[in-house]
């Protein structure tokens, strides 16, 4: 998956990756710049491509002064009971109130003003929304972000262009019909095999013809569709990969 996304980025076809993961695995993969960008960096080459929507466990934040530091600085203290006290609060205030360090993740309906500004800028530019592996128990904030981007791409779509796609290992739960309404196409696929096949096909086609940029994925029609089978075309850039 990350190799395919990285290839899109290299070809200049990737605006942003928004992730619901909080374990910073995208940062560990090392293929995309990672973090919530400052709004003045939007559009710059060093602007992070991968944005954590729900926070990240590799950072700690103070509940009072909101300073953010790497979690690695607290490994020993986190092994003990309770959360460590923020020394910045104790050294910069005369009050008796002290903040504590907690994981820098979003709780409940916590506001994220910087992230909301980034989203508002991205929705002006995004032309295709691809949602992959969205959990069934989606966080309320995440549902709102998906809806915001989906409405943006569909409002600009012309000539029935395919602009919003959901790819999941399982179909959206019946009790969450609102998720289905956000996408024009929903595919139930094995995610790892799907993206591995994209990487393999793109590599093989690029070896033969660097201008080849289309692969065909067949899917069965829904019950309410007239034809027995539909074919969905995904347009891919001519990626070049090292030999697998």
Backbone bond lengths (Angstrom), bond angles and torsions (degrees), N, CA, C in turn:
res aa  C-N    CA-C-N  psi(-1)  N-CA   C-N-CA  omega(-1)  CA-C   N-CA-C  phi
1 X - - - 1.467 - - 1.529 111.03 -
2 X 1.322 116.95 -49.88 1.461 119.80 -176.75 1.523 111.79 -67.19
3 X 1.320 117.06 -31.34 1.459 120.04 177.12 1.527 110.36 -66.26
4 X 1.337 116.25 -41.49 1.460 120.01 178.45 1.528 111.24 -65.57
5 X 1.322 116.93 -43.50 1.462 120.92 179.05 1.527 110.77 -65.41
6 X 1.322 116.19 -40.55 1.462 120.34 178.70 1.524 110.45 -62.28
7 X 1.326 116.79 -37.49 1.461 120.22 178.41 1.523 111.12 -64.05
8 X 1.329 117.06 -40.81 1.463 120.32 175.55 1.524 110.66 -59.48
9 X 1.314 116.07 -41.48 1.460 121.04 -179.84 1.526 110.59 -63.80
10 X 1.329 116.84 -43.66 1.462 120.94 -179.15 1.524 111.65 -62.58
11 X 1.326 115.68 -32.98 1.456 119.50 -178.88 1.531 112.25 -85.38
12 X 1.326 117.83 -1.76 1.455 120.79 178.58 1.516 114.57 80.83
13 X 1.354 117.49 18.41 1.459 121.23 -178.32 1.526 113.21 -102.57
14 X 1.319 117.62 5.36 1.464 120.74 -176.87 1.525 109.93 -110.82
15 X 1.317 116.10 119.40 1.462 120.09 175.31 1.523 110.17 -82.65
16 X 1.328 116.56 -52.73 1.458 120.18 -177.32 1.534 109.93 -162.71
17 X 1.321 115.75 149.73 1.463 122.68 168.25 1.522 107.08 -112.02
18 X 1.316 116.38 121.92 1.463 120.94 173.65 1.524 107.69 -104.48
19 X 1.310 116.77 123.45 1.457 120.24 -176.20 1.523 111.96 -113.53
20 X 1.348 115.71 142.84 1.462 121.06 175.26 1.521 111.42 -91.07
21 X 1.330 117.32 -3.99 1.465 120.69 178.17 1.529 110.17 -71.15
22 X 1.322 116.55 143.87 1.464 120.66 176.74 1.525 111.65 -112.87
23 X 1.338 116.70 1.64 1.467 119.76 -177.73 1.524 113.03 -92.36
24 X 1.342 117.36 6.07 1.470 122.58 177.22 1.522 112.26 57.93
25 X 1.339 117.54 32.44 1.455 120.35 -179.07 1.529 111.33 -65.95
26 X 1.331 116.74 -28.55 1.466 119.51 177.57 1.525 110.83 -66.38
27 X 1.314 116.33 -36.19 1.465 120.49 176.03 1.520 110.18 -66.19
28 X 1.343 116.52 -41.34 1.459 121.13 179.29 1.518 110.88 -63.64
29 X 1.347 117.58 -37.67 1.462 120.93 179.04 1.523 111.15 -61.80
30 X 1.337 116.42 -28.80 1.458 120.86 171.99 1.509 115.83 74.41
31 X 1.335 118.85 14.38 1.459 120.43 -176.90 1.519 113.40 -99.30
32 X 1.343 117.19 -16.55 1.454 120.84 -179.86 1.517 109.70 -132.83
33 X 1.338 116.60 143.60 1.462 119.67 172.39 1.525 108.02 -65.24
34 X 1.346 116.92 146.40 1.465 120.98 -164.62 1.520 111.49 -134.06
35 X 1.344 116.40 139.98 1.455 121.69 175.59 1.515 111.51 135.45
36 X 1.324 116.63 170.37 1.463 121.77 174.82 1.523 107.65 -87.66
37 X 1.334 118.56 114.71 1.462 120.16 -174.81 1.519 112.69 -73.98
38 X 1.326 115.65 150.31 1.459 119.89 168.24 1.525 107.81 -69.41
39 X 1.315 116.77 145.09 1.459 119.59 -175.79 1.521 112.64 -62.20
40 X 1.340 118.15 -27.13 1.462 119.51 179.90 1.528 112.09 -76.40
41 X 1.349 117.55 -5.71 1.461 121.00 177.99 1.521 112.13 -99.04
42 X 1.330 117.37 -6.94 1.459 119.96 -179.86 1.525 110.20 -59.95
43 X 1.322 115.53 132.28 1.453 120.47 -178.40 1.505 114.24 89.44
44 X 1.342 117.96 -10.73 1.456 121.43 177.99 1.522 109.70 -85.13
45 X 1.334 118.28 152.69 1.468 120.98 -179.89 1.521 113.73 -59.77
46 X 1.343 117.72 -29.01 1.466 120.22 -177.82 1.528 112.75 -90.76
47 X 1.332 117.52 7.84 1.466 120.29 179.21 1.526 109.17 -70.16
48 X 1.340 118.58 129.93 1.468 120.63 -178.64 1.524 112.49 -54.37
49 X 1.343 115.58 134.82 1.457 121.27 177.89 1.531 111.72 -86.04
50 X 1.333 116.94 -30.27 1.462 121.29 -176.83 1.526 109.69 -109.84
51 X 1.334 116.19 119.45 1.462 121.76 -174.40 1.530 109.91 -115.69
52 X 1.349 118.42 122.48 1.466 120.80 176.39 1.524 110.89 -77.41
53 X 1.330 116.54 118.04 1.459 120.73 -176.83 1.521 113.19 -74.35
54 X 1.318 116.59 -31.42 1.461 120.48 -172.34 1.516 112.55 -113.59
55 X 1.322 117.50 21.24 1.454 120.72 179.13 1.518 112.27 91.99
56 X 1.346 115.72 -172.33 1.465 120.32 -175.00 1.522 110.64 -150.40
57 X 1.328 115.29 138.48 1.455 121.30 -177.53 1.522 113.12 -79.46
58 X 1.324 117.74 -13.38 1.462 119.16 -179.76 1.524 111.73 -82.67
59 X 1.338 116.88 7.02 1.457 121.95 176.20 1.529 109.98 -129.88
60 X 1.342 115.18 152.73 1.463 122.20 172.87 1.523 107.82 -118.91
61 X 1.322 116.46 147.95 1.458 120.69 177.88 1.526 109.52 -130.79
62 X 1.328 115.98 145.04 1.459 120.64 179.17 1.525 109.58 -81.24
63 X 1.322 116.22 136.42 1.463 120.75 -178.36 1.524 113.03 -72.01
64 X 1.344 117.45 -13.08 1.464 120.65 -177.14 1.526 112.38 -110.92
65 X 1.330 117.17 -55.58 1.473 119.35 -177.18 1.528 112.58 -93.56
66 X 1.349 117.80 -8.38 1.465 124.64 174.66 1.528 113.77 64.64
67 X 1.320 117.20 18.86 1.460 120.46 172.90 1.529 108.88 -64.05
68 X 1.333 116.86 142.89 1.464 122.03 179.57 1.521 109.22 -116.76
69 X 1.322 116.76 130.54 1.467 122.37 179.97 1.526 108.55 -138.22
70 X 1.342 118.24 161.86 1.468 120.88 177.61 1.526 111.71 -64.36
71 X 1.315 116.89 142.47 1.469 121.72 178.26 1.520 111.93 -65.02
72 X 1.329 116.38 -26.09 1.467 120.15 -177.64 1.525 112.09 -59.76
73 X 1.339 117.22 -22.91 1.466 120.39 179.92 1.523 112.15 -71.45
74 X 1.339 117.22 -11.88 1.467 120.48 -174.86 1.525 112.99 -121.34
75 X 1.313 117.71 17.94 1.460 119.84 -175.11 1.526 112.08 -57.01
76 X 1.330 117.22 -44.40 1.468 119.99 -178.72 1.523 111.52 -67.61
77 X 1.340 116.17 -42.68 1.463 119.77 -178.03 1.527 112.22 -70.31
78 X 1.343 116.55 -33.22 1.459 119.59 -179.42 1.518 111.79 -70.59
79 X 1.331 116.36 -21.10 1.462 120.16 177.91 1.525 111.17 -71.56
80 X 1.335 117.43 -17.40 1.457 122.17 178.96 1.530 109.48 -92.71
81 X 1.318 116.48 173.36 1.461 120.41 179.38 1.528 110.73 -71.82
82 X 1.344 116.60 142.20 1.456 120.87 176.10 1.514 112.65 82.35
83 X 1.345 115.25 171.25 1.451 121.87 179.68 1.526 109.80 -100.88
84 X 1.346 118.05 146.90 1.462 120.67 -179.36 1.528 112.32 -69.81
85 X 1.333 115.46 151.10 1.468 122.14 179.00 1.521 109.21 -83.37
86 X 1.331 116.82 142.52 1.463 121.97 -179.46 1.529 110.21 -76.81
87 X 1.323 116.84 117.65 1.465 120.53 179.82 1.518 111.22 -73.23
88 X 1.322 117.78 -23.51 1.461 120.20 178.59 1.526 110.13 -65.73
89 X 1.319 116.71 -39.36 1.468 120.44 177.66 1.527 110.82 -64.70
90 X 1.329 116.57 -43.52 1.464 120.07 -176.86 1.516 111.99 -69.61
91 X 1.332 117.80 -25.41 1.461 120.00 -177.09 1.525 113.48 -95.62
92 X 1.345 117.62 -14.99 1.460 119.85 -176.19 1.524 113.64 -116.36
93 X 1.304 118.46 9.78 1.461 120.05 179.08 1.519 110.26 -138.16
94 X 1.318 114.94 149.77 1.468 119.64 178.87 1.527 111.57 -95.26
95 X 1.341 116.70 -6.50 1.463 119.19 179.45 1.522 109.94 -79.70
96 X 1.298 114.64 168.27 1.457 119.65 -179.63 1.528 112.01 -86.38
97 X 1.322 116.05 -4.54 1.460 119.33 -178.70 1.524 110.10 -74.53
98 X 1.305 115.45 135.66 1.457 121.09 177.96 1.529 108.94 -131.52
99 X 1.308 114.56 133.97 1.456 117.95 175.40 1.516 110.55 -80.88
100 X 1.304 115.88 162.75 1.459 120.48 173.25 1.522 108.65 -120.48
101 X 1.306 115.40 155.63 1.457 120.71 178.52 1.525 109.12 -85.30
102 X 1.315 116.21 132.43 1.457 121.34 174.93 1.528 108.46 -135.57
103 X 1.344 118.15 160.24 1.470 119.78 177.86 1.523 111.32 -56.22
104 X 1.307 116.33 140.03 1.459 122.32 -176.50 1.534 110.83 -81.88
105 X 1.330 115.44 66.11 1.461 121.50 179.23 1.523 109.43 -122.58
106 X 1.329 115.38 157.20 1.459 121.35 -176.91 1.523 109.79 -79.16
107 X 1.317 116.62 133.28 1.461 121.79 177.78 1.523 109.62 -115.99
108 X 1.335 115.34 138.55 1.459 122.83 177.23 1.532 110.43 50.58
109 X 1.335 118.13 -130.08 1.465 122.39 -179.49 1.528 110.99 -102.30
110 X 1.303 116.25 38.52 1.464 122.04 -178.78 1.524 111.05 -56.37
111 X 1.319 116.85 133.16 1.454 122.08 179.27 1.525 110.41 -74.12
112 X 1.336 114.96 145.14 1.460 121.88 178.44 1.527 108.46 -131.96
113 X 1.323 117.78 77.27 1.471 120.62 -172.21 1.522 114.08 -59.45
114 X 1.338 118.24 -40.46 1.464 119.71 -179.35 1.518 110.65 -65.75
115 X 1.319 116.82 -44.96 1.461 121.29 178.97 1.523 111.32 -62.41
116 X 1.313 117.13 -39.54 1.460 120.73 179.55 1.530 110.92 -64.58
117 X 1.328 117.56 -35.07 1.465 120.71 176.34 1.523 111.15 -66.99
118 X 1.338 116.51 -40.57 1.466 120.81 178.01 1.526 109.99 -62.31
119 X 1.330 116.59 -45.01 1.461 121.08 178.86 1.525 111.81 -61.40
120 X 1.317 116.69 -41.32 1.462 120.04 -178.64 1.520 111.40 -64.77
121 X 1.329 117.29 -31.28 1.464 120.80 176.31 1.524 110.57 -76.43
122 X 1.332 117.14 -42.05 1.463 120.49 -178.28 1.521 112.25 -65.94
123 X 1.333 117.63 -34.14 1.462 119.29 -177.31 1.532 111.53 -67.28
124 X 1.324 117.77 -16.08 1.463 120.90 176.30 1.527 111.21 -78.08
125 X 1.334 117.30 -19.13 1.459 121.49 -172.52 1.520 114.13 -113.99
126 X 1.335 117.83 -25.49 1.461 120.75 -173.58 1.529 110.59 -65.59
127 X 1.353 116.67 137.94 1.461 120.30 178.10 1.527 112.78 -118.95
128 X 1.337 117.70 -17.55 1.466 121.67 176.09 1.521 108.58 -140.86
129 X 1.325 116.64 133.98 1.460 122.35 176.31 1.522 108.77 -111.23
130 X 1.334 116.55 119.64 1.459 122.64 176.32 1.523 108.09 -116.87
131 X 1.330 116.90 112.50 1.463 122.13 179.06 1.524 108.46 -103.50
132 X 1.324 116.19 126.93 1.466 121.10 -174.16 1.526 109.65 -126.29
133 X 1.334 116.78 127.16 1.459 120.90 173.89 1.512 114.30 63.77
134 X 1.329 117.87 37.89 1.462 121.04 179.47 1.525 109.19 -73.10
135 X 1.316 116.92 126.75 1.466 120.79 -177.88 1.524 111.23 -66.54
136 X 1.345 115.57 150.38 1.461 120.52 179.56 1.522 111.28 -67.74
137 X 1.336 116.57 -37.46 1.471 120.69 -179.33 1.520 109.98 -89.30
138 X 1.321 114.94 56.33 1.455 121.13 -173.31 1.525 112.07 -62.60
139 X 1.329 115.28 132.89 1.461 123.31 174.86 1.531 108.84 -58.53
140 X 1.333 117.32 140.67 1.465 121.00 -177.89 1.523 111.97 -56.20
141 X 1.340 117.03 -40.04 1.460 119.98 178.42 1.524 110.92 -60.78
142 X 1.342 116.24 -41.28 1.455 120.62 -178.24 1.519 111.38 -65.12
143 X 1.332 117.41 -41.59 1.468 120.91 177.47 1.523 110.72 -58.47
144 X 1.328 116.32 -40.60 1.458 120.26 178.97 1.515 112.51 -65.56
145 X 1.333 117.03 -39.85 1.461 120.88 178.87 1.529 110.75 -64.71
146 X 1.343 116.31 -44.04 1.465 120.31 179.71 1.522 110.20 -61.84
147 X 1.326 116.60 -45.02 1.463 120.73 179.98 1.524 110.83 -61.22
148 X 1.317 117.20 -40.73 1.462 121.83 -179.06 1.523 111.10 -61.20
149 X 1.334 117.11 -46.15 1.461 120.82 -178.74 1.527 111.38 -73.33
150 X 1.336 117.03 -38.17 1.460 120.57 -179.76 1.526 111.17 -63.28
151 X 1.306 116.77 -44.30 1.461 120.52 178.81 1.522 111.06 -64.04
152 X 1.332 116.06 -34.74 1.466 119.81 -179.62 1.525 111.27 -65.97
153 X 1.341 117.42 -46.97 1.471 119.54 -177.29 1.525 111.18 -70.69
154 X 1.329 117.42 -37.45 1.459 119.18 -178.31 1.524 111.86 -72.23
155 X 1.317 117.25 -28.16 1.464 119.81 179.22 1.524 111.71 -69.71
156 X 1.335 116.69 -23.07 1.467 120.29 -179.26 1.523 112.88 -103.00
157 X 1.321 117.89 -1.66 1.463 121.19 -177.28 1.526 110.47 -67.68
158 X 1.313 116.04 142.46 1.457 121.92 179.08 1.528 109.59 -126.53
159 X 1.339 115.96 146.52 1.467 121.91 174.65 1.519 112.17 54.77
160 X 1.326 115.98 45.22 1.471 122.07 176.42 1.529 112.18 56.91
161 X 1.282 116.28 30.43 1.465 120.80 179.81 1.525 110.47 -63.92
162 X 1.336 115.60 140.10 1.458 121.44 178.70 1.525 109.04 -78.01
163 X 1.334 116.79 116.18 1.465 119.85 -174.66 1.522 114.07 -125.91
164 X 1.330 118.92 -12.81 1.467 120.29 -177.56 1.527 109.83 -138.22
165 X 1.342 116.30 118.13 1.463 122.55 -173.75 1.522 109.21 -130.98
166 X 1.321 116.31 134.31 1.463 122.54 173.72 1.522 108.75 -112.66
167 X 1.343 116.73 125.94 1.463 122.08 175.68 1.519 107.56 -120.09
168 X 1.331 116.36 117.80 1.457 121.72 -177.60 1.521 110.14 -136.73
169 X 1.321 115.84 156.49 1.463 119.79 175.72 1.521 111.36 -76.69
170 X 1.320 117.10 -13.13 1.459 121.82 175.75 1.518 108.92 -143.09
171 X 1.323 115.34 150.81 1.461 120.26 -178.84 1.525 110.17 -67.47
172 X 1.345 117.44 150.49 1.464 119.86 176.99 1.523 111.22 -56.32
173 X 1.318 116.59 139.82 1.461 121.68 -177.59 1.529 110.56 -63.39
174 X 1.352 117.86 142.22 1.474 120.65 179.92 1.524 112.99 -57.39
175 X 1.351 116.28 -29.17 1.466 118.49 -178.74 1.527 112.23 -77.58
176 X 1.338 117.27 -0.85 1.465 120.17 176.91 1.530 109.63 -124.53
177 X 1.340 118.20 60.78 1.467 120.53 -178.23 1.517 112.74 -64.42
178 X 1.335 116.88 -20.59 1.465 118.91 -179.11 1.522 111.80 -64.76
179 X 1.343 117.49 -26.71 1.460 120.15 178.20 1.519 110.65 -67.23
180 X 1.342 116.93 -41.13 1.460 120.78 178.93 1.525 111.18 -62.93
181 X 1.321 117.00 -36.26 1.450 120.75 -177.22 1.518 114.27 -69.28
182 X 1.326 117.25 -12.25 1.460 120.70 -178.31 1.521 112.93 -86.58
183 X 1.340 117.31 -10.93 1.464 120.29 -173.34 1.523 110.97 -127.70
184 X 1.341 115.54 144.53 1.457 120.51 175.73 1.524 111.37 -76.82
185 X 1.331 116.46 -32.74 1.464 121.83 -178.83 1.517 109.07 -134.05
186 X 1.340 117.17 133.99 1.466 122.86 174.91 1.526 108.11 -122.93
187 X 1.322 117.43 121.90 1.458 122.65 -178.60 1.518 110.04 -113.74
188 X 1.335 116.30 131.08 1.456 121.90 176.60 1.528 107.63 -100.70
189 X 1.332 116.53 105.03 1.462 121.68 -172.68 1.517 110.50 -140.14
190 X 1.336 115.94 159.37 1.455 121.35 168.30 1.524 107.07 -75.15
191 X 1.316 117.09 112.39 1.463 121.11 -169.54 1.517 112.52 -63.55
192 X 1.336 117.43 -45.31 1.457 119.91 -177.42 1.525 111.16 -64.15
193 X 1.332 116.88 -44.94 1.462 119.89 179.63 1.522 111.10 -65.98
194 X 1.337 116.06 -37.14 1.456 119.98 -179.15 1.527 111.45 -62.21
195 X 1.330 116.27 -50.24 1.461 118.71 -177.72 1.524 111.79 -73.86
196 X 1.327 117.18 -29.39 1.462 119.15 174.53 1.522 110.44 -64.40
197 X 1.335 116.88 -38.29 1.465 119.99 178.94 1.521 111.13 -68.64
198 X 1.342 117.00 -35.44 1.463 119.93 176.94 1.526 110.62 -62.93
199 X 1.325 115.81 -45.73 1.461 120.27 179.49 1.521 110.40 -61.49
200 X 1.336 116.98 -44.41 1.461 121.32 -178.15 1.526 111.52 -65.89
201 X 1.351 116.76 -47.45 1.460 120.54 -179.45 1.521 110.83 -64.23
202 X 1.328 116.84 -43.46 1.465 120.41 179.78 1.518 110.67 -61.44
203 X 1.325 116.41 -39.85 1.465 120.20 179.15 1.528 110.48 -64.79
204 X 1.329 117.02 -48.47 1.460 121.04 -177.23 1.528 111.10 -63.63
205 X 1.340 116.99 -41.75 1.458 119.59 -179.57 1.521 111.55 -69.75
206 X 1.328 116.82 -36.32 1.461 120.05 179.76 1.519 111.09 -66.27
207 X 1.329 117.06 -32.42 1.464 120.69 177.54 1.522 110.28 -64.10
208 X 1.341 115.95 -40.12 1.465 120.82 -177.12 1.524 111.55 -81.69
209 X 1.322 116.15 -44.77 1.464 120.54 -174.45 1.524 109.12 -148.04
210 X 1.311 117.02 110.19 1.466 120.70 -177.11 1.523 112.38 -67.77
211 X 1.349 117.55 -14.03 1.460 120.57 179.25 1.527 112.76 -92.99
212 X 1.329 116.91 -5.17 1.461 119.88 179.62 1.523 109.28 -71.81
213 X 1.319 116.73 126.18 1.466 118.60 -175.49 1.528 113.69 -142.80
214 X 1.328 117.43 25.78 1.456 119.15 -179.82 1.522 111.07 -135.45
215 X 1.319 116.67 134.35 1.459 120.79 170.91 1.523 108.52 -127.26
216 X 1.324 116.22 153.82 1.460 121.78 -174.59 1.519 109.99 -109.80
217 X 1.325 116.84 129.39 1.459 122.19 176.73 1.523 107.63 -119.96
218 X 1.333 116.87 120.59 1.461 120.73 179.47 1.522 110.19 -87.56
219 X 1.300 116.60 146.41 1.460 120.58 174.50 1.522 108.36 -143.75
220 X 1.319 116.21 153.88 1.458 120.73 176.46 1.525 109.51 -79.68
221 X 1.318 115.16 144.32 1.462 119.89 -178.93 1.523 110.49 -73.38
222 X 1.325 115.54 155.10 1.452 120.62 173.58 1.528 109.83 -70.81
223 X 1.323 116.50 163.87 1.462 120.84 -176.47 1.525 112.40 -60.55
224 X 1.330 116.68 -31.18 1.460 119.61 -176.81 1.526 112.97 -87.84
225 X 1.335 117.67 4.78 1.458 121.07 178.52 1.529 109.45 -94.74
226 X 1.323 115.76 146.50 1.459 121.13 -174.36 1.527 112.94 -73.43
227 X 1.316 117.13 -44.16 1.459 119.97 -173.39 1.534 110.84 -79.89
228 X 1.339 117.80 149.91 1.468 120.66 -179.07 1.515 113.29 -69.11
229 X 1.313 116.79 -26.25 1.461 118.85 -179.46 1.523 109.66 -153.17
230 X 1.307 115.46 137.79 1.458 121.49 176.49 1.517 109.10 -110.59
231 X 1.289 116.79 157.86 1.448 120.75 175.91 1.518 109.08 -121.18
232 X 1.307 115.33 130.49 1.459 121.53 -177.99 1.519 109.05 -108.45
233 X 1.306 117.23 123.86 1.450 121.55 178.44 1.521 109.77 -96.69
234 X 1.322 116.45 127.80 1.453 121.62 171.79 1.520 107.51 -108.97
235 X 1.305 117.71 122.25 1.457 121.45 179.54 1.520 109.72 -85.67
236 X 1.315 116.76 125.56 1.456 121.71 -177.70 1.520 110.29 -118.53
237 X 1.314 118.33 145.70 1.465 120.34 173.91 1.524 109.51 -71.62
238 X 1.323 118.64 158.03 1.473 120.94 177.90 1.514 110.87 -73.50
239 X 1.324 116.87 85.01 1.454 121.79 -177.24 1.520 110.95 -74.79
240 X 1.304 116.20 151.88 1.458 121.84 174.46 1.516 108.16 -125.57
241 X 1.313 116.95 120.04 1.454 122.39 -177.51 1.525 109.94 -118.99
242 X 1.321 117.15 153.89 1.460 118.75 168.67 1.518 109.14 -64.18
243 X 1.302 117.29 152.40 1.456 121.18 -178.12 1.518 110.77 -57.43
244 X 1.351 119.37 129.30 1.461 121.00 -178.82 1.530 111.22 -70.86
